Amino acid sequence: MPKMKTRSGAKKRFRLTGSGKVKMAVAFKRHGMRKRPNKMLRQHVGTKIMSAQDAARVKKYFMPNG
């Protein structure tokens, strides 16, 4: 049997924490930062924990059988 493969797009975009949560980069930070409020730019620094509903879908990309 061939091996089950991880979705290569998920490898590049998400990381799993030790407790099984999904870390992701924050959206709306690619370009056009001058027109965005400074409060939004401050709050969108670094990575965030994905919501449980979305994380359930992303975890299937990492573990197709589990």
C-alpha positions in Angstrom: 0.0 0.0 0.0 1.3 3.5 -0.7 1.8 5.9 2.2 -0.9 8.4 3.1 0.4 11.9 2.2 0.0 15.2 4.1 -1.5 18.0 2.0 1.5 20.0 1.0 -0.5 23.3 1.1 -1.3 22.6 4.8 2.3 21.9 5.6 3.2 25.4 4.5 0.4 27.2 6.2 -0.3 25.6 9.5 1.5 24.1 12.5 0.1 21.8 15.2 0.9 22.7 18.8 1.8 20.1 21.4 -1.8 20.0 22.7 -3.2 19.5 19.2 -4.4 23.0 18.4 -3.7 24.6 15.0 -1.5 27.7 14.7 -1.9 29.9 11.7 -0.6 33.2 10.4 -3.0 36.2 10.6 -4.8 37.3 7.5 -4.8 40.7 5.9 -1.1 41.4 6.3 0.3 40.9 2.8 -0.1 44.4 1.4 -2.0 47.7 1.8 -1.1 48.3 5.4 -1.2 52.1 5.1 -5.0 52.1 4.8 -5.5 49.8 7.8 -6.0 51.1 11.3 -3.0 50.9 13.6 -5.0 48.9 16.2 -5.6 46.2 13.6 -2.0 46.1 12.6 -0.9 45.7 16.3 -3.5 42.9 16.9 -2.5 41.0 13.7 1.2 40.5 14.7 2.5 36.9 14.8 0.4 33.8 14.8 -3.0 32.9 16.2 -4.8 29.7 17.3 -7.4 28.6 14.8 -11.0 28.2 15.9 -12.1 24.7 16.8 -14.5 24.4 13.9 -11.9 25.3 11.3 -9.2 23.3 13.1 -11.2 20.1 12.8 -11.1 20.4 9.0 -7.4 21.3 8.9 -6.4 18.4 11.1 -7.8 16.0 8.5 -5.2 17.4 6.1 -2.4 16.3 8.5 -3.9 13.0 9.5 -6.1 11.6 6.7 -7.0 8.4 8.6 -7.2 9.8 12.1 
